[in-house]
Amino acid sequence: AQSVAQPEDQVNVAEGNPLTVKCTYSVSGNPYLFWYVQYPNRGLQFLLKYITGDNLVKGSYGFEAEFNKSQTSFHLKKPSALVSDSALYFCAVRDSNFGNEKLTFGTGTRLTIIP
Amino acid sequence: DADVTQTPRNRITKTGKRIMLECSQTKGHDRMYWYRQDPGLGLRLIYYSFDVKDINKGEISDGYSVSRQAQAKFSLSLESAIPNQTALYFCATRDARVGNTGELFFGEGSRLTVL
């Protein structure tokens, strides 16, 4: 079975400060990990993914995420938060087993950037 | 124009009514998905399709049916809507050529309220 945990429902960060949105996962094989962002009244937009290789992955809008296999984590980070980063963020995992179509989402973390 | 288009965007209906949510895509992707989003639960997979002749149940398919009318069209039906099917529904596509590493592309969502 595969699962994702986003331990924080809400994260508040002052504009200009670094931000971190946490994600931990569980899979039986190797993980394919994804971050998506959802703005109000919009669909989910892909930010970045980890498949293999370098543990630090860079994505859209200045976001990056660090894959940590020993801690089974894939935290989303940004060095300097913008008010426009305020949104709902979802982490997702897919087990790399061949033929696995299931992408399991976390429950989401609402990020609010305070001006 | 959006690559993945859902109609209607909002719908209010009554218990027992039949409802169809439609999705069309211009991305040329073979794989299409229907997800349901509920607050605090993240996204859950209802049905997915590899092509017109290949339909598969997801984790919460009871009470739903789907039809893949063409490569570009995938509709979700609620034969007899009930209040606990009130949710935000998303259609998504994925490029099968990149295997399980590919990300999903989402529509804008269809908000359904069942009274």
Interface residues (C-beta under 8 A of the other chain):
Chain A: V4 D9 Y32 F34 Y36 N41 R42 G43 L44 Q45 F46 K49 I51 F90 R94 S96 F98 G99 N100 E101 K102 L103 F105 G106 T107 G108
Chain B: V4 R31 G40 L41 G42 L43 R44 L45 Y48 N56 G58 E59 F90 A92 N100 T101 E103 L104 F105 F106 G107 E108 G109
